[in-house]
């Protein structure tokens, strides 16, 4: 594995842990795809630094378990916002 990929995997894991970040937020921050973030944390990092990979995995698993709640809140906000500005006269 190339050195910059190893460095990126460690940086990604640290970012996820420090910011309690989702895969999507991390991908946006680093300018890479969500699948690359996932592969870096689940596959590459386990070979480089297993303990760091486990810590990042805990955060990602927690975010995944809360995902449906965030989606529901976003949908609720969308329709609340819509109804405020699009009421019939």
N, C-alpha and C positions, 0 to 999 in steps of 0.2 A: 504494500500500500504506500502511496506517495505521502511524503511528509506533510504537505499542506492539507491533505484530506484528514489526516490524524489530528492536526491542529484544529481544523474546523470542527471536527466531531467533539473535541474537548470544549471548544468555545461554545458550541451549541448547547451542550449539556449544562455548562455553567450558566448560560443565559436562561435556560429553562428553569433551573433550580432557583436562581436568584430572583427571577421575575414571576415565578409561578406561571410561566407562559404556555400557551397552547402551541400545537404544531403549526397552525396557521399563522399565529403571531410571530413565531420564530422564523418561519420561512420568509415572511415579509421583511423582517429585520435583517436577515442575512442575504436576501435577494436570491433565494434558491427555492426549489419546489418542495411541497409538503412531503412528497415521497422521498426526497433526498434527506430531509430532516429525520424522517422515520427510519430510514436505512442507516443513517449515521448513528443514531441513538441505539437502535435495537441490534444491529449487526456489527458495525465497525467498532463502536465504542466498547462493546463487550470484550473484544479482543485486546483493546488498548488499555482500558481502565475499568474493570468489571464493577468496582464499588461505585464509581461515578455514574456508570450506566444504570445501576440499580436505583440510585437516588433520582436520576432524571426520569426513569421509568415510573417511579412512584408518583411523581408530579403529573406525568402524561396520563397515567391510569386514572388518577383523581379527576383530571380535566375531562377525560373521556366519559367517566361516570356522571359528570355534571352537565355534559353537553346538551342533553335533551331539555334541561331546565333553562339554560341560556337561550336555546332556540325558541322555547315557548315565550320567554320574556321578550325576545326580539320581535316575535310575531305580535304579541300583545301591544308593544310600543308602536309598532308599525300601524296597527289599526286604530289605536288611540290618536296617533298623530294625524292619520287620514281623516278621522271623523271630525276633528277640530276645524279643519280647513275646507272640508267638502260637505258641509251640511246644506241640505236643500233649503231654498228660500220660501 
